[in-house]
Structures are given as C-alpha cells and as structure tokens.
Amino acid sequence: MLRRQFVRTLGAGSALGAFGSLGMLSGCATTGGGKGAKVVVVGGGFGGATAAKYVRMWSDYGIAVTLVEPNATFISCPISNLVLGGVKTMADITTPYDGLTKNHGVTVVHDTVRSIDADKRIVKLASGGELAYDRLILSPGIDFMWETLPGMAKPGAQDKVLHSWKAGAQTVALRQQLKDMPDGGVYALAIPLAPYRCPPGPYERACQVANYFSQAKPKSKVLILDANEDVTSKGPLFKKAWAERYKGMVEYRGKHALSDVDAATNTLKFEFQDDVKANVLNVIPPMRAGAIAVQSGLATANKRWCEVDFLTFESKAAKNIHVLGDSIQVAPGMPKSGHMANQHGKTCAAAVVALLTGQTPNASPIYNNTCYSFVSAEDVVHVASVHTYDPVKKTMVTVAGSGGVSKAANELEGRFALSWAQGIWADTLI
C-alpha cells in the first residue's frame, strides 16, 4: 500500500490526524484564564494524563492541576503484547511522569483516592491527605469483575492465572510463564464478552504468542476461547494471519463464555462447553469502570460504566465531576482504547477550561481513533474511525465513510504503528 493511500484511508485517524486535529477539539480552550481555579485529575493513563496536560496548556497555565496516580511511571498497554512476544522490553513501553511537571507545571501526587465528597468538592487520599477542587476529572481505567469467576478468589489463584490486561508486573510474569512452558504445551487465552478494554487486543496477543512459539516452541499451541460469537475487531485479518502465518498452531473457538477457573489444576470451565486444561492460562475477566467511579456512584449504566455528557464528559450522576476513558459508557461505534481516551482527555480539557472561564464548551467536538495490531513482529493491521457529536441524539456518532481497515497486514503499517506509539506517549506525557 502506498503511503498516500494509507493516509487517505486513515483520514483523521492517522498519527498525523490525531495530533494535527487538535483545533477540532479545542473549542474555546485557546482563551486561557481561570486564574485561581483548581482541577484534580485522578488516574494517569491516556485519558487522565492528557487532560492534566491540556488543562494547563489551554488555560495558559492559569489553572492549577494536580494529578493523582499510584504508579511511579506510565506503562503503556498498547505495544505491551510485543513484550509478551519477546519483541519489546518493559523499558520500551515505560515513560516517567516528570515531563508533566517539568514542562507543564502539573503537580503529580503518587497516591490513591479513598473517597470523593462531591458536595464539598474534596478528594480524600489513602495517605490521609485531602485535595480541594473546582472540577474533578476521573480517568480510573477498568477493574475486573472477579465475582463472576469464583475460583479466582481462592488463595494464590490470581498469582498463577494472570490477566496481564493492565501492563506492568503481570506482563513480565506472563512472559516468564510462556518462556517456562515446555515445547508442545498449550497456552489458553479466555476473552470476555464485549465491551472490554481494547477490542482487538486479545487477538493481537494470540498473534504475538504464536509468533514467539513459531520461533522458540514450534510444537506448542495457542487456544483462543472467546465468549463472543466471533472475533470482535478486524476478524478477517486476524483469521488470515492465524491460518497462513501460524497454520496448525492457533485454534479459535467462539461462544465460549467462561464461568469459572480452577487454578490448582489449570482448568477453564464454561457455561455450556467441556472443561479445558492448558499449561498456561491467560484469563481476561469481564470488566467495569475503575473502583473509585463505582464506589462513588458514578457507574450508572448496569452498575458497570459511567454515563457522561459527551460535550464535556461531565458525569450524569454528579456535578463538577468528569469521567474519561475506559470507564465510560461509550457511544455507538466508540472503542475503549488508549487513542480514544487521549481524545476524551483533550475534549474534556477544552470543556473544563471553558467552564472555569465562564465560556461555553465547544458544541461540535470531533475526534478520531486508530487501533494498530501486530500480527507478527513487524507486520500490522489497523482500524480507524472519526466521531462527531450529534445534537439530536446527544451522543457521538461515527462519521459515514471515515476511517476503515487495512486490506492486508504489512510492514509499512508496522512502522506507522511504532511512530504512533511514540507520538501518543509524547502527546500524553511530555
């Protein structure tokens, strides 16, 4: 595929579009001001860190921003599957938070939030401190619904059967399990019903593990056990990779809803199908909004996800609190992805600056999404989309004819994917 064709296909979803389209998002945010106002951001992922940075920038550094994040460094979920496959290292996907402080004056507090007093506008920290705010931005990511898998509550179960769906220590641990697995063993990946964080992520993971096995453990097998009826994103492209690149190594089974896990015997149990045993179990559990959002009563959609006003990302359950990223009840066609969370952060930052300076938030936000997936160490497929606000439906809708998917996996998109990663990490954190 020629570069000009690829860029035209992606449209605003390309790396260039993602960072060149900020004007579409900013609305009134270029006016600055808000002297004396305080914004607290909870969660330093793609949504929260982006919001913290852009509230500072778009207020001409007039609004004080405090970011509360328990982790010492940012570890990217995008590209982390390449660590599992041995292509990248943890250092490759790790970025410090000090750029937000040095370059933008964001106060970073490494702590967790114990509770939120929405009436008094106070965030209470686990360490005992308190932070007052005029506007609170929550980007707490996802937490797992372990109660749906009773066996995972047994002592040691979660240390043995890993999810590795939050990049970090479990990424390293699962990589070690794969290295320790004997040649001829089986790696079983259980995928929950959508919605979940990063729709194509599990299928990319299967490719990366298969790529590693093809080089180091050629007698081994990758077994994908998907609760969904079929592959939820880029299905034909992934299936082509499994059939042609990893023939006989990858097996996909849809409609396999996991009901429990016996970690002691490495056994997966399903609602209707027979039990499955494997050498390495990788269970991605059902998800919901991060714990602080649920605890604070913001998860009003099936007690899992947070409903928001898409013009401002203000919660529909609490005034002056905005919710971003994977925790929200997404609009139709909107994935839970790092790129999308970054776009949420900018849209919210623009709205918060407008609200704190007595102006009207942008009534026509537009943002985009691109998800790249590595089907080997070098070759990549993508899906992209552009989203705009529909004032009648009061939600974001996909722009007809925008974005698209790859025709085939190719190395050129692999280079684009790595450039996208470097660009979005810098846009979020530096």
ZIKAZI-V126273 format. One record per backbone hydrogen bond with DSSP energy under -0.5 kcal/mol. CO is the residue of the C=O (numbers start at 1). NH is the residue of the N-H. If there is no record, write none. Layout:
BEGIN
[[CO & NH] [CO & NH]]
END
This chain:
BEGIN
[[2 & 6] [3 & 7] [4 & 8] [5 & 9] [6 & 10] [7 & 11] [10 & 13] [11 & 14] [14 & 18] [15 & 19] [16 & 20] [17 & 21] [21 & 24] [21 & 25] [22 & 25] [22 & 26] [23 & 27] [26 & 29] [28 & 31] [29 & 32] [34 & 37] [37 & 64] [38 & 134] [38 & 135] [39 & 66] [40 & 137] [41 & 43] [41 & 68] [42 & 139] [45 & 49] [45 & 50] [46 & 50] [47 & 51] [48 & 52] [49 & 53] [50 & 54] [51 & 55] [52 & 56] [53 & 57] [54 & 58] [55 & 59] [56 & 61] [57 & 60] [58 & 32] [59 & 33] [59 & 62] [62 & 36] [64 & 39] [65 & 107] [66 & 41] [66 & 68] [67 & 69] [67 & 109] [68 & 43] [72 & 97] [73 & 75] [74 & 95] [77 & 80] [79 & 82] [79 & 83] [80 & 83] [80 & 84] [81 & 85] [82 & 87] [82 & 88] [83 & 86] [89 & 92] [89 & 93] [90 & 93] [91 & 94] [93 & 76] [95 & 74] [97 & 100] [97 & 101] [98 & 102] [99 & 103] [100 & 104] [100 & 106] [101 & 105] [106 & 108] [107 & 67] [107 & 109] [108 & 110] [109 & 69] [109 & 111] [112 & 114] [112 & 126] [115 & 124] [116 & 118] [117 & 121] [117 & 122] [121 & 133] [122 & 117] [122 & 124] [123 & 125] [123 & 131] [124 & 114] [124 & 115] [125 & 128] [129 & 125] [131 & 123] [135 & 40] [136 & 138] [136 & 322] [137 & 42] [137 & 139] [138 & 324] [141 & 290] [143 & 288] [144 & 146] [145 & 148] [146 & 149] [149 & 152] [150 & 153] [151 & 154] [154 & 157] [156 & 159] [156 & 160] [157 & 160] [157 & 161] [160 & 162] [162 & 283] [168 & 171] [168 & 172] [169 & 173] [170 & 174] [171 & 175] [172 & 176] [173 & 177] [174 & 178] [175 & 179] [176 & 180] [177 & 181] [182 & 185] [185 & 221] [186 & 188] [186 & 279] [186 & 280] [187 & 189] [187 & 223] [188 & 190] [188 & 282] [189 & 191] [189 & 225] [190 & 284] [191 & 227] [198 & 201] [198 & 202] [200 & 204] [201 & 205] [202 & 206] [203 & 207] [204 & 208] [205 & 209] [206 & 210] [207 & 211] [208 & 212] [209 & 213] [210 & 214] [211 & 215] [212 & 215] [212 & 216] [213 & 217] [217 & 220] [221 & 187] [221 & 223] [222 & 224] [222 & 251] [223 & 189] [223 & 225] [224 & 226] [224 & 253] [225 & 191] [226 & 256] [228 & 255] [234 & 238] [235 & 239] [236 & 240] [237 & 241] [238 & 242] [239 & 243] [240 & 244] [241 & 245] [241 & 246] [246 & 249] [246 & 250] [249 & 222] [251 & 224] [253 & 226] [255 & 257] [256 & 258] [257 & 271] [260 & 269] [261 & 263] [262 & 265] [262 & 266] [262 & 267] [263 & 266] [266 & 278] [267 & 262] [268 & 276] [269 & 259] [269 & 260] [273 & 270] [276 & 268] [280 & 188] [281 & 162] [282 & 190] [282 & 284] [283 & 285] [286 & 145] [288 & 143] [290 & 293] [290 & 294] [291 & 295] [292 & 296] [293 & 298] [293 & 299] [294 & 297] [298 & 300] [298 & 307] [300 & 302] [301 & 304] [301 & 305] [304 & 289] [305 & 301] [305 & 307] [306 & 329] [307 & 316] [308 & 310] [309 & 312] [309 & 313] [309 & 314] [313 & 323] [314 & 309] [318 & 321] [320 & 136] [321 & 315] [322 & 138] [324 & 327] [325 & 328] [327 & 306] [328 & 330] [331 & 334] [333 & 335] [335 & 337] [336 & 198] [337 & 341] [338 & 342] [339 & 343] [340 & 344] [341 & 345] [342 & 346] [343 & 347] [344 & 348] [345 & 349] [346 & 350] [347 & 351] [348 & 352] [349 & 353] [350 & 354] [351 & 355] [352 & 356] [353 & 357] [354 & 357] [354 & 359] [355 & 358] [365 & 389] [367 & 387] [369 & 385] [370 & 372] [371 & 383] [373 & 375] [373 & 381] [379 & 375] [379 & 376] [380 & 410] [381 & 373] [382 & 406] [383 & 371] [384 & 404] [385 & 369] [386 & 399] [387 & 367] [388 & 397] [389 & 391] [390 & 394] [390 & 395] [395 & 390] [397 & 388] [399 & 402] [404 & 384] [410 & 380] [410 & 414] [411 & 415] [412 & 416] [413 & 417] [414 & 418] [415 & 419] [416 & 420] [417 & 421] [418 & 422] [419 & 423] [420 & 424] [421 & 425] [422 & 426] [423 & 427] [424 & 428] [425 & 429] [426 & 430]]
END
